[in-house]
Amino acid sequence: MSSGPDGRPPIPRGWVRHPRERMLITPLMAGIGGMLAFFTVVFIVVWLPIHTFDPPASADWAPLSKQALQGRNLFASNGCYVCHSGYSRPQDVRAALYFLYPKVSQPGDFYGNDQSPNILGTERTGPDLSQESGWHPDDWQRAHFYDPRFVDPMSLMPDMKSLFSNAQVDDLVSFVEQRSGKSGLLRYAGQLYAKHVATANQGFPQPYTGFTGAHKPIVGAKPDKALTPPKGQIPEVANLAQIDRSYWLSADPLPVTEANLLRGKEVFLQRCVGCHGLNGDGKGPAATFMSPPPADFTSADDACCGGDTGPGDFYYRILHGWPGTAMENFGERLSVDDIWRVVLFVKTIPNHTLRPNVVPEPSDYITWQPSKDLLTWVKTRQKIADNASFQKKPPTDPFMQEAMRMFPGLSAADHFKLNDRKTPLSLQDAAAGIKTIYEDLLNRAWADAKARGEKLPPVSQRSIPPTVPGQE
């Protein structure tokens, strides 16, 4: 068969030549289509929800104060949300537990312009911070931002001392302490009131502000003669008031063995030396930021005979923290047995067991015995009839609930004076003080938001009382 003029076989009669092949989707068309698809998704998933989804403020919502909003901007601009999420997810099985996840976030918790764009975070390399408010005092936060290893030697977080001036770090602290809505403000008010009680009772000044604590000496207490309890009252009343009464005379359930003591030393070196120091003398690198400063465990007299240094007292403070001081809650990070092992080991520190390469022995352990004054106090004060834990109708007032959380060792009938002989101590005084601080925090934040033109819910929302979630 002969070929045509172009060298290809001739086309049979009645057939049509195949059209020349060409690309129908050009690079330009593919680019335009891809951009159209991308922006369609952005419009539907991002822009449309932001501009149309406008839930009313939740009952727990609270605006940010001017200082807290400045701290929020620092938090966002420095990328803190990359490691810290900012909301408690509904699928968290641990929701409503005591410390980390006291509540599940609601859409209305992120109401208003001061919460936009939402700092919800991308992952949980660090702890969720949506409910951080009030779990730590301001001085702990400052030490933590200066160098996280000061308060947690195992922390992965970078230090922030190169990023913030003194004023800026206090802005950041304000945001962390005020970001959790009304329930967070309630916890923060309880923490501030407990700080007042702790410093007044122990005779310490207020802690340093900003990062100045990094360059100052550890704060000193007033002389003992200026801190004498009223007649007939033991000096440890305020400290015991922050410990559940069932722990006051508790013994350590674990045996004093070399293995238990060695494990206690290991945990102490991992978790506690940032505040309490490598010698256990309360002079760790974080101590200069704090008032009251961390506890000194080197006194044999305290170890054996202190009115509030029993094994049960130490266990409760490690488990729940000590509000008003920088002693934080370790109940979510240490097992029950490890906490008791730390308590065992602490009772050996006066015998120099923190020295390198020293293995604590049972003979180093100092047995604690309650004093006659403490036993008399317990016998006359620890009455079931007056104990709030046995009331048939638990209080529903959130400020009284927070007061009972701050001072679980007080009964409803207890009325004392602190060691300064001026400051009253009772559940009623604590509830009133916490309420005053809470209302001041909320009203100032509301006024700041109004002054900067924020969109605010009806004023009736401000009057909805806070809740105390996660205390079941």
C-alpha positions in Angstrom: 0.0 0.0 0.0 1.5 3.3 -1.0 1.9 6.1 1.5 0.3 9.5 1.4 2.2 12.8 0.8 3.0 13.1 4.5 4.4 9.6 4.7 1.5 8.2 6.6 -0.7 5.4 5.3 -3.6 6.6 3.1 -7.0 7.0 4.8 -9.5 4.5 3.5 -12.5 6.0 1.6 -15.2 7.2 4.1 -12.9 7.4 7.1 -12.1 10.7 8.9 -8.5 11.4 10.0 -8.0 11.2 13.8 -7.7 14.8 15.2 -4.3 16.0 16.3 -3.7 15.3 20.0 -3.4 18.3 22.3 -3.6 18.9 26.1 -7.0 19.9 27.2 -6.0 20.9 30.9 -3.2 23.4 30.4 -0.9 24.4 33.3 -2.7 27.7 33.5 -6.1 25.9 33.8 -4.7 23.5 36.4 -3.3 26.3 38.5 -6.6 28.3 38.4 -8.6 25.2 39.3 -6.3 24.3 42.2 -6.5 27.8 43.6 -10.2 27.8 43.2 -10.5 24.5 45.1 -8.2 25.7 47.8 -9.9 29.0 48.4 -13.3 27.3 48.3 -12.2 25.0 51.2 -10.8 28.0 53.1 -14.0 29.9 52.6 -16.2 27.0 53.8 -14.0 25.7 56.6 -12.4 29.0 57.9 -14.0 32.2 56.8 -17.6 31.2 56.9 -17.6 29.7 60.4 -15.7 32.7 61.8 -18.2 35.1 60.3 -21.4 33.2 60.8 -20.9 31.0 63.8 -21.5 33.3 66.7 -22.7 31.4 69.8 -23.8 33.4 72.8 -21.3 33.7 75.7 -21.4 30.7 78.0 -22.3 31.0 81.7 -18.6 30.5 82.5 -17.2 33.1 80.0 -15.3 36.1 81.3 -13.5 38.9 79.4 -9.8 39.5 79.6 -8.4 42.5 81.4 -6.2 44.9 79.6 -3.1 43.4 81.1 -4.2 39.8 80.3 -5.0 40.7 76.7 -1.4 42.1 76.3 -0.2 38.8 77.7 -2.4 36.9 75.2 -0.7 38.8 72.4 2.7 37.8 73.8 1.5 34.2 74.1 0.4 34.1 70.4 3.4 36.1 69.0 5.9 33.7 70.6 4.2 30.6 69.4 3.3 29.1 72.8 0.2 27.5 71.2 2.5 25.2 69.2 3.2 23.1 72.2 0.2 24.0 74.5 -3.4 23.4 73.5 -6.0 25.9 74.7 -9.2 23.9 75.2 -10.2 20.8 77.0 -11.5 18.4 74.4 -14.9 16.6 75.0 -13.3 13.2 74.1 -10.8 13.4 76.9 -11.7 10.6 79.2 -10.1 12.5 82.1 -12.5 15.4 81.8 -13.7 16.5 85.3 -10.6 15.3 87.1 -9.2 17.4 89.9 -6.3 19.1 88.2 -5.6 18.9 84.5 -9.0 18.8 82.9 -11.6 20.2 85.4 -14.1 21.1 82.6 -14.9 20.5 79.0 -14.7 23.6 76.8 -17.9 25.0 75.3 -18.2 27.2 72.1 -19.4 30.1 74.2 -16.2 30.0 76.2 -14.5 31.7 73.3 -16.9 34.6 72.8 -15.9 38.1 71.8 -13.0 39.8 70.0 -10.5 39.2 72.7 -10.7 35.5 72.0 -10.3 35.9 68.3 -8.5 34.2 66.7 -8.8 31.4 69.1 -5.5 30.1 70.5 -6.6 26.5 70.5 -3.1 25.1 69.9 -1.9 22.3 67.7 -0.7 19.6 70.1 0.0 18.8 73.7 3.7 18.6 73.9 3.1 20.6 77.1 0.1 20.5 79.3 -3.3 21.9 78.2 -3.5 25.5 79.5 -7.3 26.2 79.0 -7.9 25.6 82.7 -4.5 26.7 84.1 -5.8 29.7 85.9 -5.4 29.5 89.7 -3.6 26.2 89.9 -0.3 28.0 90.6 0.4 31.3 92.3 2.0 34.2 90.4 5.4 33.7 91.8 5.5 30.1 90.6 4.6 31.4 87.1 7.4 33.9 87.1 10.0 31.4 88.1 8.6 29.0 85.5 8.8 31.5 82.7 12.3 32.6 83.7 13.5 29.0 83.5 11.0 26.1 83.5 13.7 23.8 85.0 13.6 25.9 88.2 10.2 24.4 89.1 10.3 21.3 87.0 13.8 19.9 86.4 12.4 17.5 83.8 10.7 20.2 81.7 11.3 20.4 77.9 10.0 24.0 77.7 12.6 26.7 76.6 13.2 29.5 79.0 11.6 32.9 78.3 14.0 35.2 80.1 15.5 36.4 76.8 12.1 37.4 75.4 10.3 39.4 78.1 11.0 42.4 80.2 9.7 42.5 83.8 6.5 44.1 82.7 5.9 41.7 79.9 6.3 38.6 82.0 3.7 40.0 84.4 1.4 40.5 81.4 1.9 36.9 80.4 1.2 35.7 84.0 -2.0 37.8 84.0 -3.2 36.0 80.8 -2.4 32.6 82.1 -4.2 33.4 85.4 -7.3 34.9 83.8 -7.8 32.9 80.6 -10.1 30.2 82.1 -13.4 32.0 82.5 -15.3 32.5 85.7 -14.3 29.1 87.2 -10.6 30.0 86.6 -11.1 33.4 88.2 -12.6 31.7 91.2 -9.6 29.4 91.5 -7.3 32.4 91.1 -9.1 34.4 93.7 -8.7 31.4 96.1 -5.0 31.3 95.3 -4.6 35.0 96.0 -6.5 34.8 99.3 -4.4 31.7 100.3 -1.2 33.7 99.4 -2.4 36.5 101.8 -3.0 33.9 104.6 0.4 32.2 104.0 2.5 35.4 103.9 0.6 37.0 106.9 0.8 33.9 109.0 4.5 33.2 108.3 5.6 36.8 108.3 6.9 37.0 104.7 6.6 40.0 102.3 4.8 39.7 99.0 7.0 38.1 96.3 9.1 40.0 93.9 7.4 41.1 90.6 8.6 40.4 87.1 12.0 38.7 86.8 13.6 40.8 89.6 13.5 37.7 91.8 16.4 36.3 89.7 18.7 38.9 91.1 17.4 39.3 94.7 18.0 37.3 97.9 15.5 34.8 99.2 12.8 36.7 101.2 13.2 36.7 105.0 10.4 36.2 107.6 9.7 38.5 110.5 11.4 37.5 113.8 9.6 34.8 115.8 8.7 37.3 118.6 6.5 39.2 116.0 4.7 36.0 115.1 3.2 34.5 118.3 -0.2 32.8 118.1 -3.0 33.9 120.4 -3.0 32.2 123.8 -4.1 28.6 123.7 -3.6 28.3 120.0 -0.8 26.2 118.4 1.4 28.0 115.9 0.6 25.6 113.0 -3.1 26.4 112.9 -3.1 28.1 109.5 -0.8 25.5 108.0 -3.0 22.6 109.3 -6.1 24.4 108.1 -4.9 23.7 104.5 -4.6 20.0 105.1 -7.5 17.6 105.4 -7.9 16.6 109.1 -7.8 12.9 108.3 -4.1 13.3 107.4 -2.9 15.2 110.4 -1.9 12.1 112.4 -1.5 9.7 109.5 1.6 7.5 109.4 3.5 6.4 106.3 2.0 3.1 105.2 5.2 1.9 103.5 8.0 0.2 105.4 11.3 2.1 105.9 13.5 0.1 103.6 16.6 1.0 101.7 14.7 0.4 98.4 11.9 2.7 99.4 14.3 5.4 100.6 16.4 5.2 97.5 13.4 5.5 95.2 12.2 8.5 97.3 15.6 10.1 96.8 15.5 9.5 93.0 12.0 11.1 92.7 13.1 14.0 95.0 16.2 14.7 92.7 14.0 14.5 89.6 11.1 16.7 90.8 11.9 18.7 93.8 15.4 20.2 93.8 14.5 23.2 91.6 12.7 24.7 94.6 14.0 22.8 97.6 17.6 22.7 96.5 20.2 20.0 96.1 20.7 20.1 99.8 17.0 20.1 100.7 17.5 23.5 102.4 14.8 25.4 100.4 17.5 27.3 98.5 16.9 26.0 95.0 17.2 28.3 92.0 13.5 29.1 92.1 13.5 30.1 95.7 14.4 33.8 95.1 11.2 34.2 93.1 8.9 32.9 95.9 7.2 34.1 99.0 6.9 32.1 101.2 10.1 30.4 100.1 10.3 26.6 99.7 10.4 24.4 102.8 13.7 23.6 104.4 13.9 19.9 105.3 17.3 20.0 107.0 16.1 20.5 110.6 16.0 17.3 112.6 13.7 19.1 115.1 11.1 19.8 112.4 11.4 16.3 111.1 10.7 14.6 114.4 8.5 17.1 116.2 6.9 19.8 114.0 3.2 20.3 114.5 2.6 20.2 110.7 5.4 18.0 109.5 3.9 14.6 110.0 4.0 12.1 107.2 0.3 12.6 106.4 0.8 16.4 106.2 3.7 16.0 103.7 1.7 13.4 101.7 -1.3 15.7 101.4 0.8 18.7 100.3 2.6 16.7 97.6 -0.7 15.1 96.4 -2.8 18.3 96.3 -0.3 21.2 96.5 -0.2 24.0 99.1 -2.3 26.9 97.9 -0.7 30.3 98.5 2.8 28.8 98.3 4.7 27.5 95.2 4.2 23.9 96.3 2.3 22.4 93.4 0.0 19.4 92.8 1.9 16.2 92.0 -1.1 13.9 92.2 -1.3 13.6 88.4 2.4 12.8 87.9 3.4 10.6 90.8 1.9 7.3 92.0 0.6 7.1 95.5 3.5 4.8 96.5 6.1 7.2 95.1 4.6 10.1 97.0 4.8 8.1 100.2 8.4 7.1 99.3 9.3 10.8 98.9 7.8 11.4 102.3 10.0 8.6 103.8 13.1 10.1 102.2 12.4 13.7 103.3 12.6 12.4 106.9 16.2 11.4 106.2 17.5 14.6 104.8 18.7 16.1 108.1 21.1 13.1 108.2 22.7 14.4 104.9 21.3 11.7 102.6 21.2 14.1 99.7 25.0 14.1 99.4 26.2 12.5 96.1 26.7 8.8 96.1 25.0 8.4 99.5 22.4 5.6 99.8 19.9 6.4 102.5 19.6 3.7 105.1 16.7 2.9 107.4 18.9 4.2 110.3 18.8 7.7 108.7 15.0 7.8 109.0 13.7 10.2 111.7 10.4 9.1 113.2 7.8 11.8 113.6 5.8 11.9 116.8 2.9 14.3 117.4 3.5 16.8 120.2 1.3 16.9 123.3 0.0 20.3 122.1 -1.0 18.9 118.8 -2.7 15.9 120.3 -4.6 18.2 122.7 -5.6 20.5 119.9 -6.9 17.5 117.8 -8.8 16.1 120.8 -10.5 19.4 121.5 -11.1 20.6 117.9 -11.5 17.7 115.6 -15.2 17.0 116.3 -17.4 15.2 113.9 -20.4 17.3 114.9 -18.7 20.5 113.6 -16.9 19.0 110.6 -18.0 20.3 107.3 -17.4 17.0 105.7 -20.4 15.5 107.6 -22.9 18.1 106.8 -26.1 16.7 105.4 -26.5 19.5 103.0 -23.2 20.5 101.4 -22.9 24.2 100.6 -23.9 25.3 97.1 -22.3 28.7 97.3 -19.3 28.6 95.0 -17.2 30.9 97.2 -17.8 28.7 100.2 -16.9 25.7 98.1 -13.7 27.3 97.1 -12.9 28.3 100.7 -13.4 24.6 101.7 -11.0 23.6 98.9 -8.4 26.1 100.1 -8.9 25.2 103.8 -10.0 21.6 104.1 -8.8 21.4 107.7 -11.3 24.0 108.9 -14.7 23.1 110.2 -17.6 25.5 110.0 -17.3 26.4 113.6 -13.6 27.2 113.6 -12.6 30.9 114.1 -8.9 31.7 114.7 -6.4 34.5 114.4 -3.2 34.1 112.4 0.2 34.4 114.0 0.2 38.1 113.1 -2.7 38.3 115.7 -4.7 40.5 113.2 -5.9 38.4 110.3 -8.9 36.3 111.0 -9.1 32.7 109.8 -12.4 30.9 109.2 -14.3 29.4 106.3 -16.7 32.4 106.5 -13.8 34.9 106.3 -12.2 32.9 103.5 -15.4 32.7 101.4 -16.0 36.5 101.9 -12.4 37.3 100.9 -12.4 35.1 97.9 -15.7 36.6 96.7 -14.3 40.1 97.1 -11.2 39.2 95.1 -13.2 37.4 92.4 -15.7 40.2 91.9 -12.8 42.7 91.7 -11.1 40.6 89.0 -14.3 40.2 87.0 -15.5 43.8 87.2 -12.0 45.2 86.2 -11.9 42.8 83.3 -15.4 43.8 82.2 -14.6 47.5 82.5 -11.4 47.1 80.5 -13.3 45.2 77.8 -16.0 47.8 77.6 -13.4 50.6 77.4 -11.7 49.0 74.4 -15.0 48.6 72.6 -15.3 44.8 73.0 -18.5 43.0 72.1 -20.0 42.1 75.4 -23.0 39.8 76.3 -25.9 41.2 78.4 -24.9 42.5 81.8 -27.0 39.7 83.3 -24.3 37.2 82.2 -21.8 38.9 84.5 -24.1 38.1 87.5 -24.2 34.3 86.8 -22.1 32.9 89.6 -19.0 30.8 88.9 -18.9 27.0 89.2 -16.3 24.8 90.9 -15.8 22.1 88.2 -13.7 19.1 88.6 -14.0 18.7 92.4 -16.1 15.6 92.4 
